[in-house]
Amino acid sequence: MFSIIFPGQGSQFVGMAKEFYKKHSLVKNIFSRADEALNFNLSNIILSGPISEINLTKNTQPAIFVVSYSIFSVMKKEFNIDLNQANYFAGHSLGEYSALTCANALQFEDAVCLLYERGKSMQEAVPSGKGAMLAIIGLNEEEILEQINSISINGTCEIANDNSPGQIVISGDKDSIKILQDSLKKKSIRGIILPVSAPFHCSLMESAEEKMSQKITESLFKDPKPSIISNVTAKAENKVNRIKKLLIKQITSKVKWRESIEYMINHGVNEFIEIGPGKVLSGLVKRINKDVNVFNINSIDDITNYKNK
């Protein structure tokens, strides 16, 4: 049994999917459709940068989606690999939109526009420089909550991502995150401030959730095939109305990535294929369970090697 997983923010780089773009007219067409839907040249930002433009959240989110969808489409249509035979699709944060689109639950143009608006509203939810995210290495969720409760914090300091055993990300206002980081440092616990532009997946994103609620509600969704693993529930979901509600809630909710992978493994999955830029999710899956097979598809060679495995 196998599952397809799609990356989220942090996997972007200048020139991602350039090889696919050069070799496949199918990909040129996908990039062109994205530009037309958004009414600006996202293709040029993806292929040529600069990195400062790709790293703007309003661009990052649709860019990673376009690249993931392009690679998925090449595997399916040019290499005749029937990926929709997978038992589940899952994606990390924005990757859930890639999963839904590849599972035929959401139209490509709708997804790219939703992600642009999602990125924009998440960016605008907190003034620049006022929020922060901290990756804590070596503690589990319970231990981190104990650390947060043991210090005096007046602001926001919440668990945003449970990525893998020993890698949990905290979101909040900059001052509270700094107090937590300093407290952990005194106890020789490693905390790394992430290079992000806003504190995602916490209550500070409430205005973004409100803005996206109407847009998601009004968008046309179909039941996905295969089922999608929701970031919010870490369980298989396949009903449109429930998926819409969870996508709205996802903006302020914790990304239950570790639990999502464990759910799929507990339901018989022993192979994961990460489709999209970077190798972040492949590394996380291996930390969660070293016995499963993981394939990272980021180049044409990767697809050839996977097909010949």
HUPE-V732098 format. One line per field, one symbol per residue. ss: DSSP state (H for helix, E for strand, C for the rest). psi: psi as a letter, one per 30 degrees, with the letter a starting at -180 (. if undefined). burial: + if it has 9 or more other ideal C-beta (glycine too) atoms within 8 Angstrom, else -. Layout:
BEGIN
ss = ???
psi = ???
burial = ???
END
This chain:
BEGIN
ss = CEEEEECCCCCCCCCCCHHHHHHCHHHHHHHHHHHHHHCCCHHHHHHHCCHHHHCCHHHHHHHHHHHHHHHHHHHHHHCCCCHHHCCEEEECCCHHHHHHHHCCCECHHHHHHHHHHHHHHHHHHCCCCCEEEEEEECCCHHHHHHHHHCCCCCCCEEEEEEEECCEEEEEEEHHHHHHHHHHHHHCCCEEEECCCCCCCCCHHHHHHHHHHHHHHHHCCECCCCCEEECCCCCCEECCHHHHHHHHHHHCCCCECHHHHHHHHHHCCCCEEEEECCCCHHHHHHHHHCCCCEEEEECCHHHHHHHHCC
psi = kllkkklakffklkgkgeeeeefjfeeeeeeeeeeeefglieeeeeefaleeeefkefeeeeeeeeeeeeeeeeeeefghjifgflelklkjcfffeeeeefggfkkeeeeeeeeeeeeeeeefekkkffllkkkkkflleeeeeeeeffljkfakjlkekjelkgjkkklaleeeeeeeeeeeefghkkkkkkilflilhlffgeeeeeefeeeeefkjllkkjalkjkfefhlkkgkeeeeeeeeefeeflkjieeeeeeeeefgfkgkkjkjalageeeeeeeeejfflkkkkjfleeeeeeeeg.
burial = -++++++++++++++++--++--+-+++-++++++-++---++-+++-+---++++++++++++++++++++++++--+-+-++-++++++++++++++++++-++-+-++++++++++++++-++----+++++++-+----++-++--+-+--+++++++++-+++++++++-++++++-+++---+-+-++-+-+++++-++++++-+++-++--+-+--+++++++++-+-+++-+--++-++++++++++++++++++++-+-++++++++++-+++-++++++--+-++-++-+-+++-+---
END
